[in-house]
Amino acid sequence: MKLLLTRESVSMGDDVNAPHERQEEFPDALAIGEVIATVVADGYLPRIAGGCATWVLTTSGTVSLAVVAQQWEKPRLLATGHGPLVSLADPDRGEVRWHFRYFTQEDPDAVYRRLSEPQTPSKP
């Protein structure tokens, strides 16, 4: 499965290479969590001085899959971050697109709690 990665920049100097595109290949049946852990372990996300950085991994531009924090040992999956990688594939392109949103030094536990809460429809 082709995986296309992009991420937000962390500083003005980092903007030079934005959107930091990278392409990787993974087995279709590999668990989403394993793929996230591999991407993070391979150093795709920059290390931030001070040791605190929060990222939210999204697919399709709007669906949050996981919260990644530099200070955590491993990413924390959200409800939508489970299953095989192929379950996220665009049927027309046969690929998966992920984007890491940078939440600076925002508390990753608070971000995780906020994204884990059930979404209620807004009233008209």
Secondary structure, 3 states (H helix, E strand, C coil): CEEEEEECCCCCHHHHHCCCCEEEECCCCCEHHHHHHHHHHCCCCCCCCCCCCEEEEEECCCEEEEEEECCCCCCEECHHHCCEHHHHCECCCCEEEEEEEECCCCCHHHHHHHHHCCCCCCCC
